[in-house]
Amino acid sequence: MEGEIWKPLSTFFVEYREGDLFGHLLAYFSMSPYLVAPFILGFWLKARDLHSPCLSVGLLFCVATNYVLKKVLKHPRPPGHNHLKTYGMPSDHSQFMGFLATYTCGLILLRCRPWRTRLVLSSYALAAAGVWALALLTCYSRVYLGYHYPEQVVVGCAVGAALAVGWLIVVLTLLEPYFTAFASLPLINLLFDAHAVHR
């Protein structure tokens, strides 16, 4: 109606230079945090283990931490993309992907015993390389597309990695010993497989 102000849903709005095919490709990588979320949910439903929801809780804590840090640091974004009203330090996309890559690789190394056979080692090494490649491409895309300064992306990835290490320690030392007992509770065992929570 006349006089109303309309706002874009900027969360899913990524800009790139017209005619820049590489920038167009990076725009998709820039949205990686939103694209991988359904895969995490799908893996959770398929595996029915308790490490998947622990990863999800950790990622939510990571997002909340980023929100607080941006409010405290109040570091501006690069010029341009005027539809964005949030601060740029640290990059939330980079922090999310840094957490995901670090937690995933740590869990593979400490719980999946990838060195059992050469085939298993190769498959897990490929998975680890893939998730880090996706994380680094996401970080690079945020700088290339002008949404963040390089230091905002570096700090974001480092904060995400540090939070992942801390959360992984909490999960493996404080929560994991109770996984089997928790998954055996009535109703809970409908969602989780008690035999899928062992190391």
C-alpha positions as CSV (number, residue, x, y, z in Angstrom):
1,M,0.0,0.0,0.0
2,E,1.1,3.6,-0.5
3,G,3.4,4.9,2.2
4,E,4.5,1.5,3.4
5,I,8.2,0.6,3.6
6,W,9.2,-2.8,2.3
7,K,12.3,-4.6,3.5
8,P,14.2,-7.4,1.7
9,L,14.8,-10.7,3.4
10,S,18.5,-10.0,3.4
11,T,19.5,-13.3,5.1
12,F,19.1,-15.1,1.7
13,F,20.0,-12.1,-0.5
14,V,23.5,-12.2,-2.0
15,E,24.8,-9.7,-4.5
16,Y,27.5,-10.1,-7.1
17,R,28.8,-8.0,-10.0
18,E,26.8,-8.4,-13.2
19,G,28.7,-10.5,-15.7
20,D,31.1,-11.9,-13.0
21,L,30.6,-15.7,-13.4
22,F,33.1,-16.5,-10.7
23,G,31.3,-14.1,-8.3
24,H,28.0,-15.8,-9.3
25,L,29.5,-19.2,-8.3
26,L,30.9,-17.8,-5.1
27,A,27.5,-16.4,-4.2
28,Y,26.3,-19.9,-3.8
29,F,29.2,-20.8,-1.6
30,S,28.5,-17.7,0.4
31,M,25.2,-19.3,1.4
32,S,26.8,-22.6,2.6
33,P,25.6,-22.3,6.2
34,Y,22.0,-22.2,5.1
35,L,22.6,-25.0,2.5
36,V,24.3,-27.4,4.9
37,A,21.7,-27.1,7.6
38,P,19.2,-29.5,5.9
39,F,22.0,-32.0,5.3
40,I,22.8,-32.0,9.1
41,L,19.1,-32.5,9.9
42,G,19.0,-35.4,7.3
43,F,22.1,-37.0,8.7
44,W,20.6,-36.7,12.2
45,L,17.4,-38.5,11.2
46,K,19.3,-41.2,9.3
47,A,22.1,-41.9,11.8
48,R,19.9,-41.5,14.9
49,D,23.0,-40.9,17.0
50,L,23.4,-38.3,19.7
51,H,26.5,-36.6,18.2
52,S,24.3,-35.0,15.5
53,P,22.1,-33.1,17.9
54,C,25.2,-32.2,19.9
55,L,26.7,-30.6,16.7
56,S,23.4,-28.8,16.2
57,V,23.4,-27.4,19.7
58,G,27.0,-26.3,19.3
59,L,26.2,-24.5,16.0
60,L,23.3,-22.7,17.7
61,F,25.7,-21.6,20.5
62,C,28.1,-20.5,17.8
63,V,25.5,-18.3,16.1
64,A,24.4,-16.8,19.5
65,T,28.1,-16.0,20.3
66,N,28.5,-14.3,17.0
67,Y,25.5,-12.1,17.6
68,V,26.9,-11.0,21.0
69,L,30.4,-10.3,19.6
70,K,29.0,-8.2,16.8
71,K,27.0,-6.1,19.2
72,V,30.1,-5.6,21.4
73,L,32.8,-5.0,18.8
74,K,30.6,-2.9,16.4
75,H,33.1,-3.2,13.6
76,P,31.6,-1.8,10.3
77,R,31.4,-3.8,7.1
78,P,33.1,-2.6,3.8
79,P,31.2,0.1,1.9
80,G,28.4,-1.2,-0.3
81,H,25.5,-3.6,0.3
82,N,23.5,-0.9,2.0
83,H,20.7,-3.3,2.7
84,L,22.8,-4.9,5.5
85,K,22.3,-3.2,8.8
86,T,24.5,-5.6,10.9
87,Y,28.1,-5.2,11.9
88,G,30.9,-7.2,10.2
89,M,33.2,-8.5,13.0
90,P,33.3,-11.4,13.2
91,S,31.9,-12.8,10.0
92,D,29.0,-15.1,11.0
93,H,29.2,-17.2,7.9
94,S,32.9,-17.8,8.5
95,Q,32.4,-18.5,12.2
96,F,29.7,-21.0,11.4
97,M,31.7,-22.9,8.8
98,G,34.9,-22.7,11.0
99,F,32.9,-24.4,13.8
100,L,31.4,-27.0,11.5
101,A,34.7,-28.0,9.8
102,T,36.7,-28.1,13.1
103,Y,34.0,-30.1,15.0
104,T,33.5,-32.5,12.1
105,C,37.3,-33.2,11.7
106,G,37.8,-33.5,15.5
107,L,35.0,-36.0,15.7
108,I,36.3,-38.1,12.8
109,L,39.8,-38.2,14.3
110,L,38.8,-39.0,17.9
111,R,35.7,-41.2,17.4
112,C,35.6,-42.7,13.9
113,R,39.1,-44.3,14.1
114,P,39.9,-43.4,10.4
115,W,43.2,-45.3,10.4
116,R,41.5,-48.8,10.7
117,T,41.9,-49.5,7.0
118,R,43.3,-47.6,4.0
119,L,39.8,-47.4,2.5
120,V,38.3,-46.0,5.6
121,L,41.2,-43.6,6.0
122,S,40.8,-42.4,2.5
123,S,37.0,-41.8,2.8
124,Y,37.3,-39.9,6.0
125,A,40.3,-37.9,4.7
126,L,38.1,-37.0,1.7
127,A,35.2,-35.9,4.0
128,A,37.5,-33.8,6.1
129,A,39.1,-32.2,3.1
130,G,35.7,-31.5,1.6
131,V,34.3,-29.8,4.6
132,W,37.3,-27.6,5.0
133,A,37.3,-26.7,1.3
134,L,33.7,-25.7,1.7
135,A,34.6,-23.6,4.8
136,L,37.5,-21.8,3.1
137,L,35.5,-21.1,-0.1
138,T,32.7,-19.7,2.1
139,C,35.2,-17.4,3.8
140,Y,36.8,-16.3,0.6
141,S,33.4,-15.6,-1.0
142,R,32.5,-13.2,1.8
143,V,35.6,-11.1,1.1
144,Y,35.4,-11.4,-2.7
145,L,31.7,-10.3,-2.8
146,G,32.5,-7.3,-0.5
147,Y,30.5,-8.4,2.5
148,H,33.5,-8.5,4.9
149,Y,37.0,-7.2,5.4
150,P,39.6,-10.1,5.4
151,E,40.3,-9.7,9.1
152,Q,36.6,-10.1,9.9
153,V,36.6,-13.5,8.1
154,V,39.8,-14.6,9.7
155,V,38.6,-13.8,13.2
156,G,35.2,-15.4,12.4
157,C,36.8,-18.7,11.3
158,A,39.2,-18.7,14.3
159,V,36.4,-18.0,16.8
160,G,34.3,-20.8,15.3
161,A,37.2,-23.2,15.4
162,A,38.0,-22.3,19.0
163,L,34.3,-22.7,20.0
164,A,34.3,-26.1,18.2
165,V,37.3,-27.4,20.1
166,G,35.8,-26.3,23.5
167,W,32.4,-27.8,22.7
168,L,33.9,-31.1,21.4
169,I,35.8,-31.4,24.7
170,V,32.5,-30.9,26.6
171,V,30.7,-33.4,24.5
172,L,33.3,-36.2,24.7
173,T,34.2,-35.8,28.3
174,L,30.9,-34.7,30.0
175,L,28.0,-35.8,27.8
176,E,29.1,-38.8,25.8
177,P,29.4,-41.1,28.9
178,Y,25.6,-40.7,29.3
179,F,24.6,-41.2,25.6
180,T,23.6,-44.8,25.9
181,A,21.6,-44.3,29.1
182,F,19.9,-41.3,27.7
183,A,19.0,-43.0,24.4
184,S,17.5,-45.9,26.3
185,L,14.9,-43.8,28.0
186,P,11.3,-44.2,27.0
187,L,10.3,-42.0,24.0
188,I,13.9,-41.0,23.5
189,N,14.7,-44.4,22.1
190,L,12.1,-43.7,19.4
191,L,14.3,-40.9,18.1
192,F,17.8,-42.2,18.8
193,D,19.4,-45.6,18.5
194,A,21.1,-46.7,21.7
195,H,23.5,-48.8,19.6
196,A,24.5,-45.8,17.5
197,V,26.0,-43.7,20.3
198,H,29.0,-45.9,21.1
199,R,32.5,-44.9,20.0
